Each structure stands twice: as structure tokens, then as C-alpha cells.
Amino acid sequence: MSRACLVVPDGQTALAAILNIRRSPEECRIPSSMGYVEGHLIPGEQVLYKTGLHWIVLWGPFLFGFFFCGLGFGLALLISAIIYH
């Protein structure tokens, strides 16, 4: 997949640079979408497999938060019932 980039050399006007758009990411000064790992590889190393977090990983924090929100809400109701009755 190629993307367009605009490189304006010193002494060249923007219009002249627009007419001379380069099409390959290698010619761009901005690296293509590179993550932390890809940016810190030693020469000769390569990433063989990339993955993301599975949605089930979020169940623990969700249940933890839901439990403590419910606990806080329940304690607030209990305290208000004690105070006002």
C-alpha cells in the first residue's frame, strides 16, 4: 500500500513541492505506522507475530469496577437510611 507524502527541500517553494509529490513510504521522512517494538529492534531482528488483547481480558477489571461501584452505592443507601430514619 502506497501513501503520498510531501517533502519540501530547503529553497524550494511549496507549489513546486506539491507538483513533485513522492509516492513511496521510503521517500517520506515520517516512518510508516511503526510501534514501539518495531522502532527498537536490533538490526537483523524481525517481528514474526503481532497480536492484541482479547476482549475477555477486560472482564476482570469490569467485574472489579462493577463490584466496587455497587458496594459504594449500597453503602451510600445504607448510610442515608441510618441517618434519615
CORKA-V18491 format. One record per residue. N is the residue number from 1. RES is the residue in one small letter. OMEGA is omega in degrees with one decimal (none if undefined). NEAR is the number of other C-alpha atoms within 8 Angstrom. Layout:
n:N res:RES omega:OMEGA near:NEAR
n:N res:RES omega:OMEGA near:NEAR
This chain:
n:1 res:m omega:179.4 near:2
n:2 res:s omega:176.8 near:6
n:3 res:r omega:-179.3 near:7
n:4 res:a omega:174.5 near:9
n:5 res:c omega:-178.1 near:10
n:6 res:l omega:178.0 near:10
n:7 res:v omega:-179.3 near:9
n:8 res:v omega:177.7 near:8
n:9 res:p omega:178.6 near:6
n:10 res:d omega:177.5 near:4
n:11 res:g omega:180.0 near:4
n:12 res:q omega:179.3 near:8
n:13 res:t omega:-179.7 near:7
n:14 res:a omega:-180.0 near:7
n:15 res:l omega:178.4 near:6
n:16 res:a omega:178.7 near:8
n:17 res:a omega:178.7 near:13
n:18 res:i omega:179.0 near:8
n:19 res:l omega:-178.2 near:6
n:20 res:n omega:-179.9 near:7
n:21 res:i omega:178.6 near:10
n:22 res:r omega:-169.7 near:10
n:23 res:r omega:-176.5 near:9
n:24 res:s omega:-179.9 near:10
n:25 res:p omega:-179.8 near:11
n:26 res:e omega:-179.6 near:6
n:27 res:e omega:179.1 near:7
n:28 res:c omega:177.5 near:11
n:29 res:r omega:178.8 near:6
n:30 res:i omega:179.5 near:4
n:31 res:p omega:176.7 near:8
n:32 res:s omega:-170.8 near:5
n:33 res:s omega:-177.0 near:4
n:34 res:m omega:178.5 near:7
n:35 res:g omega:-178.9 near:6
n:36 res:y omega:-176.1 near:6
n:37 res:v omega:-179.1 near:6
n:38 res:e omega:-180.0 near:9
n:39 res:g omega:-176.4 near:7
n:40 res:h omega:177.2 near:6
n:41 res:l omega:173.4 near:9
n:42 res:i omega:179.2 near:5
n:43 res:p omega:-177.9 near:4
n:44 res:g omega:177.8 near:5
n:45 res:e omega:176.9 near:6
n:46 res:q omega:177.8 near:6
n:47 res:v omega:-179.1 near:6
n:48 res:l omega:-175.3 near:4
n:49 res:y omega:175.5 near:4
n:50 res:k omega:179.5 near:5
n:51 res:t omega:175.5 near:4
n:52 res:g omega:179.2 near:4
n:53 res:l omega:175.7 near:5
n:54 res:h omega:-176.5 near:6
n:55 res:w omega:-177.8 near:6
n:56 res:i omega:177.8 near:5
n:57 res:v omega:-177.8 near:7
n:58 res:l omega:-179.6 near:8
n:59 res:w omega:-179.8 near:8
n:60 res:g omega:177.9 near:7
n:61 res:p omega:178.7 near:7
n:62 res:f omega:179.5 near:8
n:63 res:l omega:177.2 near:8
n:64 res:f omega:179.3 near:8
n:65 res:g omega:179.3 near:8
n:66 res:f omega:179.5 near:8
n:67 res:f omega:-176.9 near:8
n:68 res:f omega:172.6 near:8
n:69 res:c omega:177.2 near:8
n:70 res:g omega:178.3 near:8
n:71 res:l omega:178.4 near:8
n:72 res:g omega:178.8 near:8
n:73 res:f omega:178.1 near:8
n:74 res:g omega:177.7 near:8
n:75 res:l omega:177.6 near:8
n:76 res:a omega:177.2 near:8
n:77 res:l omega:179.6 near:8
n:78 res:l omega:179.8 near:8
n:79 res:i omega:179.1 near:8
n:80 res:s omega:177.3 near:8
n:81 res:a omega:178.9 near:8
n:82 res:i omega:-175.8 near:7
n:83 res:i omega:-171.8 near:6
n:84 res:y omega:178.3 near:5
n:85 res:h omega:none near:4
